[in-house]
Amino acid sequence: TRCTAFFSYGLLWVINNVYLNYPKYLDAAQKGWNYLKNVALQKDGRVGYVQPIGEKAIPGQVVDSKSTANFGVGAFLLAACEYVRFLEKESNEDRAYWVDLLYKMAAPVLSNMAEGNLQKNMIVEVSPNWDGRNKGVTYMETFGRLMAGIAPWLSLPDDETDEGMKRKQLRDWALKSYRNAVDPESPDYLLWRGHGQALVDAAYIAESFLRGYDALWVPLDDTTKSRYIEEFSQLRRVDPPYTNWLLFSSTIEGLLAKAGAQYDEYRVNSAIRKVEEWYTGDGWYADGPEFAFDYYSSYVFHPMYLETLQALKDSKAYTRIHYSNYYNRALRRAQKYSIVLERLISPEGTFPVFGRSIPYRMATMQPLALMAWYEKLPAGLTNGQVRSALTAVMHRMFDDKENFNEGGFLTIGFAGRQPNIADWYTNNGSLYMTSLSFLPLGLPATHPFWTDAQQPWTSQKAWSGQPFPKDHHWGETEKFKDLF
């Protein structure tokens, strides 16, 4: 029983985490489970046929339906938990809600752009105090920011579920859209040149490739890849402001390095050094020399800093900076910040509205979603509570509110149509940053993030008199010298 249970658990675990093509291995796992359920499990609840513990077999030893031990029961329960995850993967209400909402957000963009019709059909909205720049920036903002959020989900393998069919359709549209984005002959060739804003949204396109490298970058044809490398490289003409924009440069250069193209080491390392100078503690970064009380630690700093460092690790770059050490330290900061974000979610599923760019909506929660997708949630945050908290916020923000216009594109606002809160640089393409909170969809439907029971999040526990973890300062002692 013990060995059968462990083998069944192991097979079901790798099936649930999409490491194996499950039709080939499911038969063996189900045979194991049938034995456990129909033979090993007794009517009195005992798990039988477990060999007693011992260094060697005992002559005359009998192993029968009454033979049990705690390690045999534990193995049985491991297998049972994984089998339940497998059986319930298509009936998860939270995941279905996330999928439907993201599909609603993405389909009008990608279905149009795949046919070269986005710039023709998108209903564009701009801030009431728009600064007068070319409204064509809207389309790159829409596409880049959407793809950065949806890339992990599109990277999952195909299956025949309703979700799988939606995902495959979006991926097919996305690959065509990527080609059109850099094809000068396409009506949806994006506004890569002539203005500085292109640096920002090209970084989100680069980020989408980093997040879905095998599914979205590798399948592109050589001509399209060459065009992207050319467009990314020519953006070195943009001198970024002394703010989070440095990370837009480093993210683009990080993708170029990962793809084996020529990259600018200085633009990467200088951004890293500045980000280190701007770290203020407890997970917060200042946006430049002066601290700004807003959510740019969510929108840009944590994700793009980690992704820059990971890309340089992946490229095996050897420079003055030890990218692995810096990455590990940045990851701990992101974990602390994710604790802060989770505690900002009220018992009712809201969070404080302050700072610039608040129409980015759910992008505020990006680092919390990122840690869940990375499977790096810190102690005190469980999969069930984070999923429950994020889902509650989505319901409060998107249900029964005017978040989409008559063409199916996002409206300017925070929870509905609220154009008065827009900044001078805001158009409704900017708002597709909200997709960045959907990163956990990149985890398979059988992952504990989706299958664990709903749990109260910290503010719910605190305001209902339940025990909850106390918070504390996360100091740093790591100091890294240049390698040479």
C-alpha positions in Angstrom: 0.0 0.0 0.0 2.7 2.5 1.0 4.6 2.1 -2.3 1.5 2.1 -4.4 0.3 5.3 -2.7 3.6 7.1 -3.2 3.8 6.1 -6.9 0.2 7.1 -7.4 0.8 10.4 -5.6 3.9 11.1 -7.7 2.2 10.4 -11.0 -0.8 12.5 -10.1 1.4 15.3 -8.9 3.4 15.6 -12.1 0.2 15.3 -14.1 -1.4 18.1 -12.1 1.6 20.3 -12.5 1.8 19.7 -16.3 5.1 17.9 -16.3 3.7 14.9 -18.0 1.2 14.3 -20.8 -1.5 12.9 -18.6 -3.3 10.6 -21.0 -0.2 8.4 -21.2 0.4 8.2 -17.4 -3.2 8.6 -16.1 -4.0 4.9 -16.6 -1.3 3.8 -14.2 -2.2 6.5 -11.6 -5.9 5.4 -11.8 -5.0 1.8 -11.4 -3.0 2.7 -8.3 -5.9 4.8 -6.9 -8.4 1.9 -7.6 -6.2 -0.4 -5.5 -6.0 2.2 -2.7 -9.8 2.9 -2.7 -11.1 -0.6 -3.3 -8.5 -2.9 -1.6 -6.4 -1.0 0.9 -9.2 1.2 2.4 -11.2 -0.9 4.9 -14.8 -0.4 5.9 -13.7 0.7 9.4 -11.6 3.5 7.9 -8.3 1.6 8.4 -5.7 1.8 5.5 -4.6 -1.8 5.4 -1.8 -3.9 3.7 0.9 -1.6 5.0 4.2 -3.3 5.7 5.3 -2.6 9.3 8.4 -0.4 9.7 11.7 -2.3 10.0 15.1 -2.7 8.5 14.4 -6.1 7.0 11.6 -8.5 6.4 10.7 -10.6 9.5 10.4 -14.4 8.8 6.7 -15.3 8.9 5.6 -11.7 8.9 1.9 -11.3 7.8 0.7 -8.2 5.9 -3.0 -8.2 5.7 -6.1 -5.9 5.7 -5.5 -5.1 9.3 -1.8 -4.1 8.9 -1.5 -0.3 9.0 1.0 2.4 10.0 0.9 6.2 10.0 3.3 6.6 7.1 1.0 4.4 5.0 -2.0 6.5 5.9 0.0 9.7 5.1 0.9 8.3 1.6 -2.7 7.4 1.0 -3.8 11.0 1.9 -1.2 12.5 -0.4 -2.5 10.5 -3.3 -6.1 11.3 -2.4 -5.4 15.1 -2.3 -3.8 15.0 -5.8 -6.6 12.9 -7.2 -9.2 15.4 -5.9 -7.3 18.2 -7.6 -7.3 16.3 -10.8 -11.0 15.6 -10.6 -12.0 19.1 -9.7 -9.8 21.0 -12.1 -12.6 21.9 -14.5 -15.1 23.0 -11.8 -13.2 25.8 -10.0 -15.5 28.8 -9.8 -12.7 31.3 -8.9 -10.6 30.2 -11.9 -13.5 30.2 -14.2 -14.3 33.8 -13.2 -10.7 34.9 -13.7 -10.6 33.2 -17.1 -13.9 34.7 -18.3 -12.8 38.2 -17.2 -9.4 38.0 -18.8 -10.9 36.6 -22.0 -13.4 39.4 -22.1 -10.6 41.9 -21.7 -8.3 40.3 -24.3 -10.5 39.1 -27.1 -11.5 42.5 -28.6 -7.9 43.5 -28.7 -6.3 40.4 -30.1 -9.1 39.3 -32.5 -8.8 42.7 -34.1 -5.1 43.0 -34.1 -4.6 39.5 -35.5 -6.5 40.7 -38.6 -4.8 44.2 -38.7 -7.9 45.9 -37.6 -7.1 47.2 -34.0 -6.3 50.7 -35.1 -9.4 50.7 -37.3 -11.8 49.4 -34.8 -10.6 50.3 -31.3 -12.8 52.9 -29.6 -10.0 55.2 -28.1 -10.6 57.3 -25.0 -8.0 59.8 -23.7 -7.7 61.8 -20.5 -9.7 65.1 -20.2 -6.3 66.8 -19.7 -4.5 64.9 -22.5 -1.1 66.4 -23.3 -1.7 66.4 -27.0 0.7 63.6 -28.0 0.0 61.3 -30.9 -3.0 59.2 -29.9 -1.4 56.3 -31.9 0.5 55.5 -28.7 -2.7 54.0 -27.5 -2.3 50.8 -29.5 1.2 49.9 -28.3 0.1 50.6 -24.7 -3.0 48.3 -25.2 -1.1 45.4 -26.8 2.1 45.5 -24.7 0.4 45.8 -21.4 -2.2 43.2 -22.1 0.3 40.7 -23.3 2.5 41.2 -20.2 -0.4 40.1 -18.1 -1.7 37.3 -20.3 1.6 35.7 -21.3 1.9 33.2 -18.4 -1.6 31.9 -19.1 -1.0 31.5 -22.8 2.1 29.5 -22.0 0.1 26.6 -20.5 -0.2 23.5 -22.8 -3.3 23.0 -24.9 -6.2 20.8 -23.7 -9.8 20.2 -24.7 -11.5 22.1 -21.8 -13.5 25.3 -22.4 -10.6 27.2 -20.8 -8.1 25.4 -23.0 -10.0 26.4 -26.2 -10.2 30.0 -25.1 -6.5 30.0 -24.3 -5.6 28.4 -27.7 -7.7 31.0 -29.6 -6.0 33.9 -27.7 -2.6 32.4 -28.3 -3.2 32.1 -32.1 -4.4 35.6 -32.2 -1.5 36.8 -30.1 1.1 35.3 -32.4 -0.4 36.9 -35.4 -0.7 40.2 -33.5 3.0 40.0 -32.6 3.8 39.7 -36.3 1.6 42.6 -37.3 3.1 44.8 -34.5 6.5 45.0 -36.3 5.4 44.6 -39.9 5.7 48.0 -41.6 3.2 46.8 -44.2 0.5 46.0 -41.6 -2.2 48.5 -40.7 -1.4 47.6 -37.0 2.3 48.3 -37.2 2.9 50.0 -33.9 4.3 53.5 -33.2 7.8 52.4 -32.4 9.6 55.6 -33.6 9.5 59.3 -33.2 8.5 59.6 -29.5 9.8 58.6 -26.1 6.7 56.8 -24.9 7.6 53.9 -27.1 10.3 52.9 -24.6 7.7 52.4 -21.9 5.3 50.1 -23.9 8.0 48.3 -25.8 9.2 47.2 -22.3 5.9 45.6 -21.7 6.1 43.7 -25.0 9.6 42.6 -24.0 8.2 41.6 -20.6 5.6 39.5 -22.3 8.3 37.6 -24.2 10.2 37.1 -20.9 7.1 35.7 -19.2 6.1 33.5 -22.1 9.4 32.9 -23.9 8.9 29.4 -25.2 5.2 29.9 -26.1 5.4 33.4 -27.6 9.0 34.3 -28.6 10.3 31.0 -29.8 7.5 30.2 -32.3 7.9 33.6 -34.1 9.5 33.4 -37.6 13.0 34.7 -38.1 11.9 37.8 -39.9 9.6 38.8 -37.1 12.3 38.2 -34.5 14.8 40.3 -36.5 12.3 43.1 -36.7 11.7 43.0 -32.9 15.5 43.1 -32.3 15.8 46.1 -34.6 12.9 47.9 -33.0 14.1 47.2 -29.5 17.6 48.2 -30.3 16.6 51.6 -31.9 14.9 52.6 -28.7 18.4 53.3 -27.2 17.8 56.7 -28.8 15.5 57.5 -25.9 17.1 59.0 -22.9 14.9 57.8 -20.0 14.0 60.1 -17.2 15.6 59.6 -13.8 12.8 57.4 -12.6 11.3 53.9 -13.0 11.9 54.4 -16.8 15.4 53.1 -16.3 13.8 49.7 -15.8 12.0 49.9 -19.1 15.4 50.2 -20.7 16.8 47.3 -18.7 13.9 45.0 -19.4 14.3 45.5 -23.1 18.0 44.9 -22.9 17.4 41.8 -20.7 15.2 40.3 -23.4 17.8 41.0 -26.1 20.5 39.3 -23.9 18.2 36.3 -23.3 17.5 36.0 -27.0 21.2 36.0 -27.8 21.2 39.4 -29.5 23.6 42.3 -28.8 22.5 44.1 -25.6 23.7 47.2 -23.8 25.4 46.1 -20.6 25.6 49.6 -19.3 21.9 50.3 -19.6 21.3 47.2 -17.6 23.9 47.6 -14.8 23.3 51.4 -14.4 19.5 50.7 -13.9 20.4 48.0 -11.3 22.7 50.4 -9.4 20.0 53.1 -9.4 17.3 50.8 -8.2 19.5 49.7 -5.3 20.0 53.3 -4.4 16.3 54.0 -4.5 15.3 51.1 -2.2 13.8 52.6 1.0 13.1 49.5 3.0 10.2 47.1 3.8 9.6 46.4 0.2 9.2 50.0 -1.0 11.2 51.7 -3.7 11.4 55.5 -4.3 10.7 56.5 -7.9 13.9 58.4 -8.4 15.8 60.4 -5.8 12.6 61.5 -4.1 10.1 59.1 -2.6 6.6 59.1 -4.2 3.7 57.6 -2.2 2.1 55.7 -5.0 1.9 52.2 -6.4 4.9 52.3 -8.8 6.6 49.7 -6.7 3.8 47.5 -7.9 3.5 48.7 -11.5 7.2 48.7 -12.4 9.9 48.2 -9.7 9.4 44.8 -8.3 8.4 42.9 -11.5 10.8 44.5 -13.9 13.7 44.5 -11.6 13.3 40.8 -10.9 12.8 40.1 -14.6 15.9 42.1 -15.6 18.0 40.1 -13.2 16.5 36.8 -14.3 17.1 37.5 -17.9 20.7 38.3 -17.3 21.0 35.1 -15.3 19.4 33.1 -18.2 21.8 34.7 -20.7 24.7 33.6 -18.4 26.1 37.1 -18.6 29.3 37.8 -16.7 29.7 41.4 -15.7 30.7 43.3 -12.6 27.3 42.5 -11.0 26.5 39.1 -9.5 23.0 38.8 -10.9 22.0 35.8 -8.8 22.8 37.5 -5.5 21.0 40.6 -6.5 18.0 38.5 -7.6 17.7 36.7 -4.3 17.7 39.9 -2.4 15.2 41.5 -4.8 13.0 38.5 -4.4 12.9 38.9 -0.6 11.9 42.5 -1.0 9.1 41.5 -3.3 7.9 39.0 -0.8 7.8 41.6 1.9 5.9 44.0 -0.4 3.4 41.2 -1.2 2.7 41.0 2.5 2.0 44.7 2.5 -0.3 44.5 -0.5 -2.3 41.5 1.0 -2.8 43.5 4.2 -4.1 46.5 2.3 -7.0 44.4 1.0 -9.9 45.2 3.3 -12.4 42.7 4.6 -14.8 43.9 2.0 -12.3 43.3 -0.9 -11.2 46.9 -1.5 -7.8 48.6 -1.2 -6.7 52.2 -0.7 -6.9 54.5 -3.7 -3.9 56.9 -3.8 -1.1 58.1 -6.0 -0.6 58.5 -9.7 -1.9 56.1 -12.4 -4.7 54.7 -10.2 -6.8 53.8 -13.3 -4.4 50.9 -13.8 -6.8 49.2 -11.4 -5.7 45.7 -10.4 -2.1 46.3 -11.5 -1.6 47.5 -7.9 -1.7 43.8 -6.9 0.9 42.7 -9.5 3.7 41.7 -7.0 1.3 39.6 -4.9 0.1 37.9 -8.1 3.7 37.5 -9.2 4.8 35.8 -6.0 1.9 33.4 -6.3 2.8 32.6 -9.9 6.5 32.1 -8.9 5.3 29.8 -6.1 7.2 32.1 -3.7 4.5 33.4 -1.4 6.2 34.2 1.9 5.3 32.6 5.3 1.9 34.0 6.5 0.4 34.0 3.0 -1.3 30.9 1.8 -2.6 30.0 -1.7 -6.2 29.9 -0.5 -6.1 33.3 1.2 -4.3 35.1 -1.6 -6.7 33.7 -4.3 -9.7 34.6 -2.2 -8.4 38.1 -1.6 -7.6 38.8 -5.2 -10.9 37.3 -6.4 -12.8 39.5 -3.9 -11.1 42.6 -5.3 -11.9 41.6 -8.9 -15.6 41.2 -8.0 -15.7 44.6 -6.3 -13.9 46.3 -9.2 -15.5 44.7 -12.2 -18.9 43.3 -11.4 -21.9 45.5 -12.4 -19.8 48.5 -13.3 -19.1 50.2 -16.6 -15.5 49.0 -17.1 -15.9 48.3 -20.9 -17.2 50.6 -23.6 -19.5 49.7 -26.4 -16.7 48.2 -28.5 -15.6 45.9 -25.6 -12.5 48.0 -24.7 -11.6 49.2 -21.2 -12.9 52.6 -20.1 -10.9 55.1 -18.1 -11.6 54.7 -14.4 -10.9 52.7 -11.3 -14.1 50.8 -10.7 -16.2 51.8 -13.6 -16.1 54.8 -15.9 -14.4 57.6 -14.0 -12.5 59.8 -16.6 -11.9 62.6 -14.0 -9.2 60.5 -12.3 -7.1 60.1 -15.4 -3.6 61.6 -15.6 -2.4 63.7 -18.5 -0.7 60.7 -20.1 -3.7 58.3 -19.6 -5.5 56.7 -22.5 -7.7 53.6 -22.3 -4.8 51.5 -23.7 -2.9 52.4 -20.6 -5.5 50.6 -18.5 -4.6 47.1 -19.8 -2.0 47.2 -17.0 -4.9 45.7 -15.0 -4.1 42.3 -16.7 -0.9 42.1 -14.7 -2.9 40.8 -11.7 -3.9 37.7 -13.6 -0.4 36.1 -13.6 -1.5 33.1 -11.4 -3.5 31.8 -14.4 -0.1 30.7 -15.5 -0.4 28.0 -12.8 -2.3 24.9 -14.0 -5.9 24.5 -12.8 -4.8 21.6 -10.5 -2.2 23.8 -8.7 -3.0 24.4 -4.9 -3.4 28.1 -5.7 -6.6 27.1 -7.4 -7.6 23.9 -5.5 -7.0 24.9 -1.9 -10.1 25.8 0.0 -11.0 29.5 0.3 -9.5 31.1 3.3 -9.9 34.5 5.0 -7.2 37.0 4.3 -5.4 39.0 6.9 -7.7 42.0 7.3 -10.7 39.6 7.5 -9.0 37.8 10.3 -8.0 41.0 12.1 -11.3 42.7 12.0 -13.3 39.6 13.0 -11.2 38.9 16.1 -9.4 35.9 14.7 -5.7 35.2 15.3 -3.5 36.6 12.5 0.3 37.0 12.0 1.8 40.1 13.4 3.8 42.2 11.0 7.5 43.2 11.5 10.3 45.1 9.8 12.3 43.2 7.2 15.9 44.6 7.5 18.7 43.8 5.1 22.3 42.9 5.9 23.5 41.7 2.4 26.1 44.0 0.8 27.5 42.8 -2.5 30.8 44.0 -4.0 31.4 44.1 -7.7 32.9 40.9 -9.1 35.8 42.8 -10.6 
